[in-house]
């Protein structure tokens, strides 16, 4: 996803949420779990759902160009794009069917469905829409005249697949439900004329031959059936030995000899649990081509085990002679035929981002460690991704060599790996690996001046120095083994961070034992210890210009130390929680820190003050890195987002500070809302409430906001209300809105139902906490009243009262 920040910093959000469905136009087939459409006359866009939204992704750039959101904030259960690319229809859990002008992001019509819609599809004329319901009924809608034309009953359970016959003159609809049969409906009589029975598990796709006389059906029972639609009978059953989720018939117009296609017989492609595409000859039931994925290890195909790389959907892109698939971990892969090579890959879900670094000669890529055993390398220009396999457990840390073409990774599997990028093609391959630690390796650092060595820090409390193999193996060769040259027991607890000085002579380590240590890289001798943090040290970083070391700690502070005297020179305090990462920027004159409070802060070292606070993420910011030219910064968080920041003067942030100083609260709150940053808006609300006439000022400010701004403040209040530190501010805002706005007005706000559902449980919890506090205070008052002052003579009651 691509987003432009309102304060001028350009950022890429490579993954915001899990993509539950993928939708593409050009005659694709719907399945129970995934839908697909490629939009545009030359198939330029991918439509994919993300909770209550449909995001429209431009294939060439990987950017979200439109985002269509349901007003009811309910998840979308099914959607479809008309073949002429003009009409988008969505169905949500709120039982609403909505027709959209997707280019304008406007809803043009709405209709009510009695039950949730599980599947839908358009006919080839873009005038008829078929919807399959969860109650076994199928409805047909005239999109032009806007009425329901058919109500087909007879299916058992959820109708998860509907498809029109490509020859519209036949007026036939094909459907499948949980009974595993394929029903053929005659739309002239509204009756089921035949049930095709062959599968013993859910039918996942239907594909028609170019002449419309043959149907290929696939299922999770590991077979594909070839049907003669004249005789309504099975011509051949093809055993594919995997659960098939999608099938596509190859047209006879192109040369597919590279894929084993010989002659003019009907051939089709399948995608399923084995994670590769395979081409089948329908007449002989033989597999004539199997795709090879040289970079990926074999899949786990044990029964009941779904490998993340299993393919869950397949659709054709005939105009560009390509295919697109969706994996179980929500990645979209686009293959170029006839070689079936991966042309592009878009990641749908990242999980927690644990580390991220710039990669490439001019920082053209980023390499990302997520909460998994795979690394992801994103090309920033297109958002296309390469997934790197090798580690067997969660990867914890990454570091890049100075020239940007090589990097190292370490993981919970107790190993390190060295990776090399081909600067021409951008492809990355593992060239070396090493093991020797007895516990998870939590940090790795690369030498700065030359490609000479690595240093790793582990939860086994040791640090190791590794020499790189010389020469490195060529691309395609097996990774060579690295051995540790030096090992030192460095700390009493886990080693969280290691870093190498710019001259390759010193090493610093930070540990959970609350200390940082300085080592000589010549013989790994200890030079000194930095003591002063009250909790574990999460990050250590050398200055690029001065002889100082920065440390970030779980005590919420950042310290700068002299590496000659081992004394603390400066302490920076401002984070409300653990500081997880710190880097030097602006040629060593400033620091950027990230914390578990989701904030990124910019500090000026000379003045010891925080000059900017960026409400960057909704969860812990584990990853932070600056580009080689010091003009870009990337952050990654446990909220699954990766954000690329362009280093520029954030004028709106500065303007906000000026407005608060001048007490121009309405304009300040407007800017905070436009930044879409709850933490910044909270800062404005607190400034208002701290005034002498805070209640009246807050009321006056909130009521002057536009409706869309009030919607944003209500949404922010839901976030603030989840934290006991900010719940009073949230309740103050809610009191103003609920007192001065009618229920009818509030219900018109976008997402009101969801906001109320989020407010009620936390408000009840706060009330219970206040109730307990009140009881405790009353008990203290009672005890104070009943206490006798000891150590005093027995005075009369009147004297005691005076005392």
C-alpha positions in Angstrom: 0.0 0.0 0.0 1.2 3.5 -0.7 0.3 6.5 1.4 1.4 10.1 1.4 1.7 11.6 4.8 0.0 15.0 5.3 3.0 16.6 6.8 5.1 16.1 3.6 6.9 12.9 4.4 6.4 10.2 1.7 5.9 6.8 3.1 5.2 3.3 1.9 3.0 1.1 4.0 3.9 -2.3 2.6 1.4 -4.0 4.7 -1.3 -2.6 6.8 -3.6 -5.5 7.4 -4.2 -9.1 6.4 -5.8 -9.3 2.9 -8.6 -11.8 3.3 -9.7 -11.8 -0.3 -8.1 -11.1 -3.6 -10.3 -10.0 -6.5 -9.2 -9.6 -10.2 -11.1 -8.9 -13.4 -10.8 -10.7 -16.7 -13.0 -13.7 -16.3 -11.7 -15.1 -13.1 -13.3 -17.7 -10.9 -14.6 -17.3 -7.4 -13.8 -19.6 -4.5 -15.1 -19.8 -1.0 -12.0 -18.2 0.6 -10.7 -15.9 -2.1 -12.1 -13.7 -4.9 -10.1 -12.2 -7.7 -10.4 -9.4 -10.3 -7.9 -7.6 -12.4 -9.2 -4.2 -13.5 -8.4 -2.1 -16.5 -8.4 -2.9 -20.2 -4.8 -3.9 -20.0 -5.2 -5.4 -16.5 -3.4 -2.6 -14.5 -5.1 -3.1 -11.2 -5.7 -5.7 -8.5 -8.7 -5.4 -6.3 -8.3 -6.9 -2.8 -10.3 -6.7 0.4 -8.9 -5.6 3.7 -11.6 -6.0 6.4 -14.3 -3.5 5.5 -12.3 -2.0 2.6 -11.6 -2.9 -1.0 -8.1 -1.7 -1.9 -7.3 -1.1 -5.5 -3.6 -1.8 -6.2 -1.7 -0.6 -9.3 0.3 -3.5 -10.5 3.2 -1.6 -12.0 3.9 0.6 -9.0 2.5 -1.5 -6.1 0.6 1.6 -4.9 -2.9 1.8 -3.5 -4.7 4.2 -5.8 -8.2 3.8 -4.4 -9.6 2.5 -1.2 -13.4 1.8 -1.0 -14.7 1.5 2.6 -18.0 0.2 3.9 -19.9 2.7 6.0 -21.0 0.0 8.4 -17.4 -1.0 9.1 -18.4 -4.7 8.7 -16.0 -7.1 6.9 -16.7 -7.7 3.2 -17.7 -11.3 2.6 -17.7 -11.2 -1.2 -17.3 -8.8 -4.1 -17.1 -8.7 -7.9 -16.0 -6.4 -10.7 -18.0 -6.3 -13.9 -16.1 -7.4 -17.1 -16.4 -3.8 -18.5 -14.5 -2.6 -15.4 -17.2 0.0 -14.6 -19.2 -1.6 -11.7 -17.9 -2.9 -8.4 -20.3 -4.7 -6.1 -19.6 -5.6 -2.5 -21.4 -7.6 0.1 -20.8 -7.3 3.9 -21.7 -9.0 7.1 -24.3 -6.3 7.6 -26.3 -8.1 4.7 -25.9 -5.1 2.4 -25.1 -5.3 -1.3 -23.5 -2.1 -2.5 -22.8 -1.0 -6.0 -19.8 1.4 -6.4 -18.4 3.8 -8.9 -14.9 2.7 -7.9 -13.0 5.3 -9.8 -14.9 8.0 -7.8 -15.0 5.9 -4.6 -18.8 6.5 -4.4 -21.6 4.2 -3.6 -24.3 4.5 -6.2 -26.9 2.0 -5.1 -27.6 -0.3 -2.1 -29.8 -3.4 -1.7 -30.5 -5.8 1.2 -29.7 -9.5 1.1 -31.5 -11.7 3.6 -28.4 -13.6 4.5 -24.6 -13.1 4.2 -23.4 -13.4 0.6 -20.6 -16.0 0.1 -20.0 -15.7 -3.6 -20.9 -13.5 -6.6 -20.1 -13.1 -10.2 -21.1 -11.0 -13.3 -22.1 -12.4 -16.7 -20.1 -11.4 -19.7 -22.5 -8.6 -20.6 -22.0 -6.8 -17.2 -25.8 -6.6 -16.8 -26.5 -9.7 -14.6 -25.1 -10.3 -11.2 -25.5 -13.7 -9.4 -25.1 -13.9 -5.6 -24.8 -17.1 -3.6 -26.1 -17.0 -0.1 -25.3 -18.8 3.1 -28.8 -20.2 3.2 -28.5 -22.2 -0.1 -30.3 -19.6 -2.2 -29.0 -17.9 -5.3 -30.3 -14.5 -6.4 -29.9 -12.9 -9.8 -29.9 -9.1 -10.1 -30.5 -6.9 -13.2 -27.8 -4.3 -12.6 -29.2 -1.9 -15.1 -32.9 -1.9 -14.1 -32.0 -2.6 -10.4 -34.2 -5.4 -9.4 -34.0 -9.1 -8.5 -34.8 -11.3 -11.5 -34.4 -14.8 -10.0 -34.4 -16.5 -6.6 -33.0 -20.0 -7.2 -33.5 -22.6 -4.4 -32.4 -26.1 -4.0 -28.7 -26.0 -3.0 -27.6 -27.4 0.3 -25.9 -25.0 2.7 -23.5 -22.2 1.7 -23.3 -21.5 -2.0 -19.6 -20.8 -2.3 -19.2 -20.8 -6.1 -21.3 -19.3 -8.9 -20.3 -18.9 -12.5 -22.2 -18.0 -15.7 -21.6 -20.1 -18.8 -19.5 -17.9 -21.2 -22.0 -18.3 -24.0 -24.7 -15.9 -22.7 -27.3 -17.2 -25.3 -27.5 -20.4 -23.2 -28.6 -18.5 -20.1 -27.1 -21.0 -17.8 -25.6 -20.6 -14.3 -23.3 -23.0 -12.6 -23.1 -23.2 -8.8 -21.6 -25.4 -6.1 -22.3 -25.7 -2.4 -21.3 -27.8 0.5 -22.9 -31.0 -1.0 -20.0 -31.0 -3.5 -22.2 -31.2 -6.5 -22.2 -28.8 -9.4 -25.7 -27.5 -10.3 -26.7 -26.2 -13.7 -29.5 -23.7 -13.7 -31.6 -22.8 -16.7 -32.4 -19.1 -16.2 -35.3 -19.3 -18.6 -37.2 -21.6 -16.3 -35.4 -20.9 -13.0 -34.9 -24.6 -12.6 -32.0 -26.8 -11.9 -31.6 -29.0 -15.0 -28.7 -31.1 -13.9 -26.4 -31.9 -10.9 -22.9 -32.9 -11.9 -21.6 -35.3 -9.3 -18.0 -36.4 -9.2 -16.3 -34.6 -6.3 -16.2 -35.8 -2.7 -15.0 -32.5 -1.3 -15.6 -28.9 -1.8 -15.5 -27.8 -5.5 -13.0 -24.9 -5.6 -13.1 -23.7 -9.2 -14.9 -23.9 -12.6 -13.1 -23.2 -15.9 -14.7 -23.5 -19.4 -13.0 -24.4 -22.6 -12.8 -21.7 -25.3 -15.7 -23.4 -27.3 -17.9 -23.7 -24.1 -18.4 -27.4 -24.6 -16.1 -28.6 -21.8 -15.9 -27.8 -18.1 -12.9 -28.3 -15.8 -13.8 -28.5 -12.1 -11.3 -28.8 -9.3 -11.7 -29.8 -5.7 -9.9 -30.4 -2.4 -10.4 -34.2 -3.0 -7.2 -34.1 -5.1 -8.9 -34.6 -8.4 -9.9 -32.5 -11.4 -12.9 -33.6 -13.5 -13.3 -32.9 -17.2 -17.0 -32.6 -18.1 -18.8 -32.9 -21.5 -21.5 -30.3 -21.1 -23.5 -31.8 -24.0 -23.8 -35.2 -22.4 -23.6 -33.7 -18.8 -21.1 -36.5 -17.9 -17.5 -36.9 -16.9 -15.2 -37.4 -19.8 -12.1 -38.0 -17.6 -11.0 -37.8 -14.0 -7.5 -36.4 -13.5 -5.8 -37.4 -10.2 -3.6 -34.4 -9.2 -2.5 -35.7 -5.8 -2.9 -32.4 -4.0 -5.8 -30.3 -2.8 -6.6 -28.1 -5.8 -7.8 -24.5 -5.1 -7.8 -23.1 -8.6 -7.8 -24.1 -12.3 -7.3 -22.2 -15.5 -7.8 -23.5 -19.1 -5.0 -22.5 -21.5 -6.3 -20.8 -24.6 -5.2 -22.2 -28.0 -3.9 -18.8 -29.3 -0.4 -18.9 -27.7 2.6 -21.1 -28.0 2.9 -23.0 -24.7 5.5 -25.6 -25.9 7.8 -24.4 -23.0 5.2 -25.7 -20.6 5.0 -29.1 -22.3 1.9 -28.4 -24.3 2.0 -30.3 -27.6 -0.8 -30.6 -30.1 -4.2 -28.9 -29.9 -5.8 -30.8 -27.0 -7.3 -29.1 -24.0 -4.7 -28.2 -21.4 -5.2 -26.6 -18.0 -3.1 -25.2 -15.1 -3.7 -26.1 -11.4 -2.7 -24.5 -8.2 -2.9 -26.1 -4.8 -1.4 -27.3 -1.6 2.0 -28.1 -3.1 2.7 -24.5 -3.8 3.6 -24.9 -7.5 1.8 -24.5 -10.8 1.3 -27.6 -12.9 0.1 -28.1 -16.4 -2.2 -31.1 -17.3 -3.3 -32.7 -20.6 -7.0 -33.3 -20.2 -7.1 -36.1 -22.8 -4.3 -38.2 -21.2 -4.7 -37.0 -17.6 -0.9 -36.5 -17.5 1.0 -33.7 -15.9 3.1 -32.3 -18.7 4.9 -29.5 -16.8 5.7 -28.7 -13.1 6.9 -25.3 -12.1 10.3 -25.2 -10.3 11.0 -22.8 -7.4 14.8 -23.0 -6.9 15.0 -20.6 -4.0 12.4 -22.3 -1.9 12.7 -25.5 0.1 10.3 -28.3 -0.2 6.8 -27.7 1.2 5.4 -29.6 4.2 2.6 -31.5 2.6 1.6 -33.7 5.6 -2.2 -34.2 6.0 -3.8 -31.5 8.1 -0.8 -29.2 7.8 -1.3 -26.1 5.6 2.1 -24.7 4.4 2.1 -20.9 4.2 3.2 -21.2 0.6 0.3 -23.3 -0.5 -1.6 -21.7 -3.3 -5.2 -20.8 -2.4 -6.3 -19.2 -5.7 -5.4 -19.0 -9.4 -6.6 -16.6 -12.1 -5.7 -15.8 -15.7 -4.5 -12.5 -17.0 -5.0 -13.3 -20.8 -4.3 -9.8 -22.2 -0.7 -9.9 -20.9 -0.3 -13.7 -21.0 0.2 -14.0 -17.3 -1.2 -15.9 -14.3 -1.7 -14.6 -10.7 -1.9 -16.7 -7.6 -2.6 -16.1 -3.9 -0.7 -18.0 -1.2 -2.0 -19.2 2.2 0.0 -16.4 3.8 -1.8 -13.8 1.6 0.9 -13.1 -0.9 0.0 -12.3 -4.5 2.4 -13.7 -7.1 2.3 -12.8 -10.8 3.9 -15.3 -13.3 4.9 -14.7 -16.9 4.0 -17.4 -19.3 5.1 -19.6 -20.9 8.1 -20.0 -18.6 6.0 -19.5 -15.4 8.7 -17.3 -13.8 7.7 -15.1 -10.9 7.5 -11.5 -12.3 6.1 -9.7 -9.3 5.2 -10.6 -5.7 3.1 -8.5 -3.4 3.0 -9.3 0.3 -0.4 -9.3 1.9 0.6 -9.7 5.6 3.8 -9.2 7.4 3.0 -10.0 11.1 5.3 -8.2 13.6 8.2 -6.3 12.0 11.3 -7.1 14.1 14.0 -5.5 12.0 14.4 -3.6 8.7 17.4 -2.3 6.8 18.1 -0.4 3.6 19.7 -2.5 0.9 21.3 -1.9 -2.5 23.8 0.6 -3.9 21.4 3.6 -3.7 19.1 2.2 -1.0 16.7 0.9 -3.7 15.5 -2.0 -1.6 14.7 -2.8 2.0 15.2 -6.1 3.7 12.7 -7.0 6.4 12.7 -9.5 9.3 9.1 -10.4 10.3 7.9 -12.8 13.0 8.8 -15.7 10.7 11.7 -17.7 9.4 11.7 -15.9 6.0 13.3 -12.6 5.0 11.5 -10.3 2.7 13.3 -8.0 0.3 11.1 -5.2 -1.1 11.9 -3.1 -4.1 10.9 0.4 -3.1 9.9 1.6 -6.6 7.4 -1.2 -7.2 6.7 -2.7 -3.7 7.5 -6.1 -5.4 8.9 -8.6 -2.9 11.4 -11.5 -2.9 11.0 -14.0 -0.1 14.3 -15.5 1.2 14.2 -19.0 2.7 17.0 -20.6 4.8 16.4 -20.0 8.5 14.2 -22.5 10.3 13.0 -20.2 13.1 12.1 -16.5 13.7 14.7 -14.1 12.4 15.6 -11.5 15.0 18.1 -9.1 13.5 19.7 -7.9 10.2 22.7 -5.8 9.4 24.1 -4.6 6.1 27.6 -4.1 4.9 28.7 -0.6 3.9 28.4 -1.0 0.1 24.8 -2.3 0.5 25.1 -5.5 -1.6 25.6 -7.9 1.3 23.9 -8.4 4.6 23.7 -10.8 7.5 20.8 -12.2 9.4 20.5 -14.1 12.7 17.6 -16.1 14.2 16.2 -18.2 17.0 17.5 -21.3 15.2 20.9 -20.4 16.7 22.5 -19.6 13.3 23.7 -16.7 11.1 23.4 -16.4 7.4 25.2 -14.2 4.9 23.2 -13.0 1.8 24.4 -11.3 -1.4 22.4 -9.2 -3.8 23.0 -9.2 -7.5 23.0 -5.5 -8.2 21.9 -5.9 -11.8 18.9 -8.2 -11.3 18.2 -7.3 -7.6 18.0 -11.0 -6.8 19.3 -12.1 -3.4 21.0 -15.5 -2.6 22.4 -17.0 0.6 26.2 -17.5 0.2 27.3 -18.6 3.7 25.9 -19.8 7.0 27.3 -20.3 10.5 26.2 -21.9 13.7 27.8 -22.3 17.1 25.7 -20.5 19.7 23.7 -22.6 22.2 20.7 -20.3 22.2 18.8 -17.8 20.0 21.1 -15.2 18.2 19.5 -11.9 18.9 21.8 -9.4 17.2 24.4 -9.3 14.4 26.7 -6.6 13.2 28.8 -6.3 10.0 32.2 -4.7 9.7 32.2 -1.2 8.4 35.3 -0.7 6.4 35.6 -3.9 4.5 33.7 -7.2 4.0 35.9 -8.9 6.5 33.9 -10.2 9.5 30.7 -10.4 11.5 29.9 -10.2 15.2 26.9 -11.9 16.8 25.4 -11.6 20.2 23.2 -14.3 21.7 20.8 -15.2 24.5 23.5 -17.6 25.6 25.3 -14.5 27.0 28.2 -14.7 24.5 29.5 -12.7 21.6 31.2 -14.4 18.6 33.4 -13.0 15.8 33.1 -14.7 12.4 35.4 -14.4 9.4 33.8 -14.3 6.0 34.8 -17.0 3.5 37.1 -15.9 0.8 36.3 -16.1 -2.0 32.5 -16.2 -1.7 30.6 -18.8 -3.7 28.9 -17.9 -6.9 25.2 -17.5 -7.3 23.4 -20.9 -7.3 26.1 -22.7 -5.4 25.6 -24.2 -1.9 26.3 -21.8 1.0 29.7 -22.3 2.6 30.1 -22.7 6.3 31.5 -20.0 8.5 33.3 -20.7 11.8 33.7 -18.4 14.8 37.2 -17.1 15.2 36.7 -15.7 18.8 34.1 -16.4 21.5 33.7 -14.4 24.7 31.2 -14.6 27.5 30.1 -11.0 27.5 27.2 -10.5 29.9 25.3 -12.1 32.7 22.0 -12.1 30.7 20.9 -12.0 27.1 22.9 -9.9 24.7 20.3 -7.7 23.0 22.5 -5.6 20.7 26.0 -5.5 19.2 27.5 -2.8 17.0 30.9 -2.1 15.4 32.6 1.2 15.4 33.1 3.1 12.1 36.9 2.2 12.1 36.3 -1.5 12.8 38.4 -1.4 15.9 35.8 -1.4 18.7 32.7 -3.4 19.5 29.9 -2.4 21.8 27.3 -4.7 23.3 24.1 -4.1 25.2 22.4 -6.6 27.5 19.4 -7.4 29.6 21.8 -7.2 32.6 21.4 -3.4 32.4 24.9 -2.7 31.2 26.7 -1.9 27.9 30.3 -2.9 27.3 33.1 -1.8 25.1 35.4 -4.4 23.5 38.6 -4.4 21.4 38.1 -6.2 18.2 41.7 -7.1 18.0 41.6 -9.7 20.7 38.0 -9.3 22.1 39.4 -7.9 25.3 37.1 -5.8 27.6 37.9 -2.1 27.6 35.2 -0.8 29.9 31.6 -1.1 31.2 28.8 1.5 30.9 26.6 1.5 34.0 23.6 3.7 34.7 20.5 2.2 33.2 18.0 0.8 35.6 16.6 -1.8 33.2 17.9 -3.8 30.2 19.7 -2.1 27.3 17.9 -2.8 24.0 20.2 -1.0 21.6 23.7 0.4 21.3 25.0 2.6 18.5 28.3 4.4 17.8 28.3 8.0 16.6 29.6 8.3 13.0 31.7 11.4 13.9 32.4 11.6 17.6 33.9 9.2 20.1 30.6 8.5 21.9 28.2 5.7 22.2 24.4 5.9 22.5 22.4 3.4 24.4 18.6 2.8 24.5 17.0 1.1 27.5 13.8 -0.4 28.8 13.9 2.3 31.5 12.6 4.8 28.9 15.8 6.7 28.6 18.6 7.2 26.0 22.1 7.9 27.2 25.3 9.1 25.4 28.6 7.9 26.9 32.2 8.9 26.4 34.1 5.8 25.1 37.3 7.1 26.6 36.1 7.9 30.2 33.0 5.5 30.2 31.0 8.4 31.8 27.5 9.4 30.9 27.5 12.7 29.0 23.8 13.2 28.3 20.5 11.6 29.2 17.4 12.0 27.0 14.0 11.3 28.6 10.6 11.5 27.0 9.4 8.0 26.0 6.7 6.7 28.3 7.9 3.1 27.8 10.9 1.1 26.7 13.2 2.7 24.0 13.9 -0.1 21.6 16.1 1.5 18.9 18.3 4.5 18.5 20.3 5.8 15.5 22.4 8.9 14.8 21.3 11.2 12.0 22.2 14.6 10.6 25.9 13.7 10.6 25.9 12.8 14.2 24.2 15.9 15.6 20.8 14.4 16.2 19.3 11.1 17.4 16.2 9.3 16.3 14.7 6.9 18.8 11.7 4.5 18.6 9.8 2.9 21.5 7.3 0.4 22.6 4.8 3.3 22.9 4.6 3.5 19.1 6.4 6.9 19.0 9.4 8.0 17.0 11.3 10.9 18.5 13.9 13.2 17.1 16.5 14.6 19.6 19.1 17.4 19.2 22.2 16.3 21.1 23.6 19.8 21.7 20.4 21.1 23.4 19.4 17.8 25.0 15.8 18.3 23.8 13.2 16.4 21.8 12.4 18.6 18.7 9.8 16.3 17.1 7.5 13.4 18.2 6.0 11.4 15.4 3.0 9.2 16.2 4.3 6.7 13.7 2.7 3.3 14.7 0.1 1.7 16.8 2.4 -0.8 18.6 6.0 -1.3 19.5 8.5 0.1 17.0 11.2 -2.6 16.9 12.9 -1.5 13.6 14.6 1.8 12.8 17.2 2.5 10.1 18.6 5.5 8.2 19.7 5.5 4.6 23.3 5.8 3.6 22.7 9.4 2.3 21.0 10.3 5.5 17.9 11.5 3.6 15.5 8.6 4.3 14.4 6.7 7.4 12.5 3.4 7.7 10.5 2.2 10.7 8.8 -1.2 11.3 6.4 -2.1 14.1 4.5 -4.9 15.8 1.4 -3.3 14.1 2.7 -5.0 10.9 3.4 -1.8 9.0 6.6 -0.6 7.4 6.9 3.1 7.0 9.4 4.9 4.8 10.0 8.5 5.9 11.5 11.2 3.7 13.7 13.4 5.9 12.2 16.9 5.5 11.1 19.7 7.7 7.7 18.8 8.9 6.1 22.2 8.6 2.8 21.2 10.0 4.4 19.7 13.1 6.2 23.0 13.7 3.1 25.0 13.0 1.2 22.8 15.5 3.6 23.7 18.2 3.4 27.4 17.4 -0.5 27.3 17.4 -0.5 25.6 20.8 1.8 28.3 22.2 -0.5 31.0 20.8 -3.5 29.1 22.2 -5.2 28.8 18.8 -6.7 25.5 19.7 -9.2 25.1 16.9 -6.6 25.4 14.2 -4.2 23.2 16.1 -6.7 20.5 16.5 -7.6 20.7 12.8 -3.9 20.1 11.9 -3.6 17.2 14.4 -6.7 15.6 12.8 -5.3 16.2 9.3 -2.1 14.4 10.3 -4.3 11.4 11.4 -2.3 11.0 14.5 -4.2 10.2 17.7 -1.2 11.0 20.0 -0.8 14.4 18.5 -4.5 15.2 18.8 -4.4 14.0 22.4 -1.6 16.5 23.0 -3.9 19.3 21.8 -6.9 18.1 23.9 -4.6 18.0 27.0 -3.4 21.5 26.3 -7.0 22.8 26.1 -8.0 21.0 29.4 -5.1 22.4 31.3 -6.4 26.0 30.9 -8.4 27.7 33.6 -11.5 27.6 31.6 -10.6 24.2 30.1 -14.1 22.8 30.1 -15.7 25.7 28.2 -12.7 26.0 25.8 -12.9 22.3 25.0 -16.6 22.5 24.3 -16.2 25.6 22.1 -13.4 24.0 20.1 -15.1 20.7 19.5 -18.4 22.1 18.5 -16.7 24.3 15.8 -15.2 21.3 14.1 -16.6 20.0 10.8 -18.5 16.8 10.8 -15.7 14.8 9.3 -13.3 16.2 12.0 -15.8 15.2 14.7 -15.8 11.7 13.3 -12.0 11.6 13.6 -12.1 12.9 17.1 -14.6 10.2 18.0 -12.4 7.6 16.4 -9.4 8.9 18.4 -11.4 8.8 21.6 -11.8 5.1 21.2 -8.0 4.7 21.1 -7.5 7.1 24.0 -10.1 5.3 26.1 -8.2 2.0 26.0 -5.4 3.5 28.2 -6.0 4.6 31.8 -3.5 7.5 31.3 -5.7 9.1 28.6 -9.2 7.8 29.4 -10.1 11.0 31.2 -9.4 13.0 28.1 -11.4 10.6 26.0 -14.4 10.9 28.4 -14.2 14.7 28.4 -14.4 14.6 24.6 -17.3 12.1 24.7 -19.2 14.2 27.2 -19.1 17.2 24.9 -20.2 15.2 21.8 -22.9 13.2 23.5 -24.3 16.3 25.3 -24.5 18.6 22.3 -25.2 16.2 19.4 -28.4 14.3 18.9 -28.3 10.5 18.6 -29.4 10.9 15.0 -26.4 13.1 14.2 -24.0 10.7 15.9 -25.4 7.7 14.1 -24.7 9.3 10.8 -21.0 9.3 11.6 -18.9 6.6 9.8 -18.3 3.6 12.0 -20.3 4.8 14.9 -21.5 1.2 15.8 -17.9 -0.1 15.9 -16.8 2.9 17.9 -19.5 2.4 20.5 -18.7 -1.3 20.8 -15.1 -0.3 21.5 -16.0 2.4 24.0 -18.4 0.5 26.2 -16.2 -2.3 27.7 -13.3 0.0 28.5 -15.6 2.7 30.0 -17.1 0.0 32.2 -13.7 -1.1 33.3 -12.7 2.5 34.1 -15.9 3.0 36.1 -15.1 -0.2 38.1 -11.6 1.1 38.8 -13.0 4.4 40.0 -15.5 2.6 42.1 -12.8 0.6 43.8 -10.7 3.7 44.3 -13.7 5.5 45.9 -14.3 2.5 48.2 -10.6 2.5 49.2 -10.6 6.3 49.9 -13.7 5.9 52.0 -12.0 3.2 54.0 -9.0 5.5 54.5 -11.3 8.3 55.6 -13.0 5.9 58.1 -9.6 4.7 59.4 -8.4 8.3 59.9 -11.6 9.2 61.8 -11.2 6.1 64.1 -7.4 6.4 64.6 -6.1 7.3 68.0 -3.0 9.4 68.2 -0.5 7.4 70.1 2.3 8.8 72.3 0.1 11.7 73.6 -1.2 12.1 77.2 -4.9 11.6 77.8 -6.4 15.0 77.0 -10.1 15.9 77.0 -11.9 15.3 73.7 -12.0 19.0 73.0 -8.2 19.2 73.2 -7.7 16.1 71.1 -9.9 17.7 68.4 -7.7 20.8 68.5 -4.6 18.6 68.2 
